Amino acid sequence: MSQSEIKIEISLGQDKIPESISWSADATTVLNKQQAKAMILSFWDGKDKTALRMDLWTKDMMVDEMADFFFQTMMTMADSYQRATNQHELVDDIKSFAKTFYNKFKHTQTKNHL
């Protein structure tokens, strides 16, 4: 059995807000630590039937970047759900919601900048 290790490093400021997030994985071709402004990590506890999650973002993460991050995350979650379940209708619903979410965000940004 082979193993792979993923390392996540979070640097916190005095206010306990993340100042930097970096990650590395030993089973990739990327040699250096990768920087990130945000992360969402989820685990499924099969025994308790609960999702355990950790979501962090740095103080440098802009609101428009957060909207992009959530949109892309929802779209890739839909793709993962498609591969796992082959439930086309539900996947279409997830993607439709993600697009509606993103369009509403863009609309509020445009409205706020007028």
C-alpha positions as CSV (number, residue, x, y, z in Angstrom):
1,M,0.0,0.0,0.0
2,S,1.4,3.4,-0.9
3,Q,0.9,6.6,1.1
4,S,0.9,10.3,0.3
5,E,1.2,13.2,2.7
6,I,-0.4,16.6,2.2
7,K,0.8,19.4,4.5
8,I,-1.1,22.5,5.2
9,E,0.6,25.4,7.1
10,I,-1.4,28.3,8.5
11,S,0.4,31.4,9.8
12,L,-1.8,33.4,12.2
13,G,-1.6,37.0,13.2
14,Q,-1.9,38.2,16.8
15,D,-5.7,38.4,16.2
16,K,-5.7,34.7,15.3
17,I,-6.7,35.6,11.7
18,P,-4.8,33.7,9.0
19,E,-2.1,35.8,7.4
20,S,-0.9,33.1,5.1
21,I,-1.9,29.6,3.9
22,S,0.5,27.3,2.2
23,W,0.3,23.6,1.2
24,S,2.5,20.9,-0.3
25,A,2.0,17.3,-1.2
26,D,4.6,14.7,-1.7
27,A,2.8,12.8,-4.5
28,T,2.9,15.7,-7.0
29,T,5.3,17.2,-9.5
30,V,5.2,20.6,-7.6
31,L,8.4,20.9,-5.6
32,N,7.7,24.1,-3.7
33,K,5.0,25.1,-1.2
34,Q,2.0,26.6,-2.9
35,Q,0.4,29.7,-1.5
36,A,-3.4,30.1,-1.1
37,K,-5.6,32.9,0.1
38,A,-8.4,30.5,1.2
39,M,-9.2,26.8,1.7
40,I,-12.1,24.6,2.3
41,L,-11.4,21.1,3.7
42,S,-14.1,18.5,4.3
43,F,-14.0,15.0,5.8
44,W,-16.9,12.5,6.0
45,D,-17.3,10.7,9.3
46,G,-19.0,7.5,8.2
47,K,-19.6,6.4,11.8
48,D,-21.4,9.5,12.9
49,K,-22.7,10.3,9.4
50,T,-21.5,13.9,9.7
51,A,-19.3,16.2,7.6
52,L,-16.4,17.7,9.4
53,R,-15.0,20.8,7.8
54,M,-12.5,23.6,8.1
55,D,-12.7,26.7,6.0
56,L,-10.1,29.5,6.4
57,W,-9.2,32.6,4.4
58,T,-6.6,35.2,4.8
59,K,-7.3,38.8,5.5
60,D,-6.0,39.5,2.0
61,M,-8.8,37.6,0.4
62,M,-11.0,40.0,-1.5
63,V,-14.8,39.6,-1.7
64,D,-14.8,39.1,-5.5
65,E,-12.1,36.4,-5.0
66,M,-14.3,34.7,-2.4
67,A,-17.3,34.7,-4.9
68,D,-15.0,33.2,-7.6
69,F,-13.7,30.6,-5.1
70,F,-17.2,29.6,-4.0
71,F,-18.5,29.4,-7.6
72,Q,-15.6,27.3,-8.7
73,T,-15.8,25.1,-5.6
74,M,-19.5,24.5,-6.2
75,M,-18.9,23.6,-9.8
76,T,-16.2,21.1,-9.0
77,M,-18.3,19.6,-6.2
78,A,-21.0,19.1,-8.8
79,D,-18.4,17.4,-11.1
80,S,-17.3,15.2,-8.2
81,Y,-20.9,14.3,-7.4
82,Q,-21.5,13.4,-11.0
83,R,-18.5,11.0,-11.1
84,A,-19.6,9.4,-7.8
85,T,-23.4,9.1,-8.4
86,N,-24.2,9.6,-12.1
87,Q,-27.2,11.7,-10.9
88,H,-27.4,14.2,-13.9
89,E,-30.4,16.0,-12.7
90,L,-29.0,16.8,-9.2
91,V,-25.7,17.8,-10.8
92,D,-27.5,20.2,-13.1
93,D,-29.3,21.6,-10.0
94,I,-26.0,22.2,-8.2
95,K,-24.5,23.9,-11.3
96,S,-27.6,26.0,-11.9
97,F,-27.5,27.2,-8.3
98,A,-23.8,28.0,-8.6
99,K,-24.4,30.1,-11.7
100,T,-27.3,31.9,-10.1
101,F,-25.2,32.6,-7.0
102,Y,-22.4,34.0,-9.1
103,N,-24.7,36.1,-11.3
104,K,-26.4,37.6,-8.3
105,F,-23.0,38.4,-6.8
106,K,-21.9,40.2,-10.0
107,H,-25.2,42.1,-10.1
108,T,-24.7,43.3,-6.5
109,Q,-21.1,44.4,-7.3
110,T,-22.3,46.3,-10.4
111,K,-25.1,47.9,-8.4
112,N,-22.8,48.9,-5.5
113,H,-20.3,50.6,-7.9
114,L,-22.9,52.8,-9.7
